[in-house]
Amino acid sequence: MKLPETLINIMVRHTSEALRQKSVRILPVYMDKFDWKGRYRLVTVLLKSAEHSGVKGFLIGRIKDYVHLTLQQNVNNEWFVGSHLRQILPSIFHLPNGSQTDLLEESDKIIAALNFLRYLLLRDSKKSDLTGVWSMLELIDKGYLSELITGLELSKMHYKQREEELVDEKKRARRAKDADNVSVSVGGQEISKMPFEQQMQRLEVMLKDLLIK
């Protein structure tokens, strides 16, 4: 597992954009060198150990590709359908802190998971249920999707409150004749001092990212 973990580390942490992009291209090629069983074990281990949302989203995308190849080409592959795939689904459709999860921080994984769920429901029929998604749909709906909807509402309320606080901070800064150097904290992290308009724009982008239905 040393090589894929090294590639993931480069993808996330290396200062060189060229090397980051190169590792993104190399990792799928490396994964495809394995047989279906090897690919399954590799993505399972990497998904469990991954901490970065972008990496999780990338791995979910690979799983989706492998499921698609299995269904599309009707290959002899038991690892990305049926009981084996059902073992992975709980890790995919999971919020680490339930409805309290920071959705912006987890956005890459969430978007990949929702795209994967949509694909499974469209591609696999309820009658055949080759992927097992239909047998788990009620659990996914009452668990993951319910928590996601609640978390979305909580996050929208939170960032709306921060936006209102920023407006108040602007008013106080004007009175102090310091309108161009307002400091504000979002999600417990302080935003570096910047002009007010840029601060408002950043918060507006965050709110728009959360208004996904």
N, C-alpha and C positions, 0 to 999 in steps of 0.2 A: 504493500500500500504506500510505499515511500514515494514513488514517482507521482501518482495522482495527487497525493497530499502536497507535494512540492509544487506541482502545477497550480493547484488551487491557491496555495500561499502566494504565488507570483501574481495570479489573477486579482487577488484582493489587496495585496500590500506593496507590491513593487512600485517604485517611483517612476519607472519607465513605461509609458503608455504602449510603446511598441512591443515590449516584452509581455505586458499584460494581454494585449491582443493576440500575440503569438501563442501564449499558453491556452487561451480560449479556443484557438484553432486546433492545437495539438491534443488536448484532452479528449475530445470526441473520437478522434482517430485512434488514440490509444485504447479507449473503451471498446471500440468496434473490433479490435483485434481478438477479443475474447469470444468464446462461444456464448450461447444464450445464458447458460448457468453462471458463467463467469461474469457476464454483464450484470446479471441480477444481483449477485453477491456484492459486486463492486458498487453499484449505485445504492444498494441497501446500506452498506457500511458508511459510504460517504454522506448519504443523506442524514444518517443518525449523528454523525460527528460534525456536520457542517454548522457553523455559527452565523455566517454571513447570509443575509436574506437573498442576495443576488446569486450566491452559490446554490442555495436551496432551489431557487427558481430555475437555474440552469439544469440542475439534476432532474427536477420534475419534467422539464422539457425533454430531456433525454428519455425518461421513462415513457412519456407520451409517444415519442418517436418509435420506441421499441414495441409498444402496444400496437401502434398503427401498422408497423411492418408485419407484425404477427397476424393481425386481422386482414390486412390488405392482400398479403401474399399467401395467406393460408399455410404458413410454414409450420413445421413440426416443432413447436416451441410451447412448452407448458409453463414457462417461467414468467411470462408477462400476461397471463390470463388466469382465470380461475382462482384457486386457493392461494397460490403464490402472490398474485397481484393483490388479493384482498389483504394479505399481511402487510403490504406497503401502504395501502390507502390511509390507515389511521395516522401514519406519520406525515402524510401529505395534507390531509384535511384536519389540521390541528393548529390551534393558536396557543403559544407557550404560556400565556397568562390569561387565557380565556377572553372574556369581553374587555378586560383591562389591558390587553396587549396594545403596544404602540403600533398602530396600523401603518403609519408612515415608515417606521423602521422595518416592518415586515412586508412592505408593499410588494416587493419583487416576488416573494414566495406566494403571497396571497393571489396576485394576478395570475401567476403560473398555475396555481392550484385550481382557480376558478375556470381558467381556459381548459385545463385537463378534464375537469368535471363536465363541462359543457361538451367537450369532444366525446367523452365516454357515453353520455346520455344520447347524443345524436348518432353515434356510430354503432353502439351495441343495442340490440332490441331487448325489451323487457322479457320477451318470451325465451330467448336463447340465453341471455345474461352470461355471455362468455367471460366477461371481465369481472363479474361479481358485483359491479357497482349498484345494480338494481336491488340486490339483496341487502345492501348496506345503506341505501339511499335515505331511509327513515332515520337512521342513526346520524348520518351526515347532516341531514336537514335539522334535526332537533339539537344536535351538538354544534358542529362547526358553523353552519350557516346561521343558526340562531345567535350564537356568540358573535359572529361577524357583524350581523345587523345591529345588535346592541352596542358593540364596540364602535361601529361607525357613527351611531348617534352620539355616543359619549365623546368621541373624538371631535365631532363637529361642534358640540357644545363647548368643549375645552378650547379649541382654537378660535372660536367666536369670542369667547371670554377674553382670550389673550389679545385679540384684535381690538376689543373695546378698551382693554387696559392700556394698549399702545396709544390709542387716541387720547386717553386721559393723560398719559405720560407726555404726549406732545403738547397738550395744553399747559401742563406744569412747566415743561421745558421752555415754552414761549415766554411764560412769565419770568423765568429765570434767564431769558435771553440766551438759551443754549439749545435751540431747536434742532441743530444739526448733529448733535451728539447724544442721542437718546440711547440708553442701554436697556435691553429687555431680555427676559428669560422665556424660552419656549421649550416645553417638555423637560424642564429642569436644567437646560443648558443655555448659557448666556450667549446671545447673538452678539458678535463683535460690533463695536460702535460704528454706525453708518448713517447716512442721511435718512431722515424720516420716511421719505418716499420709497426708498429701497426696502426699509423694514416692512412697510405696508404691503409692498409688492410680494415680498417673500411669504408673508402670512396669507395673502390672497391665493398664492399658488398652492400652499398647503391645504387651504380650504377646498379649492377646486379638485385637488387630488382625492379628497375624501368624498366628494359628491359623485361617486360612481354607483350607479344602480344596476 
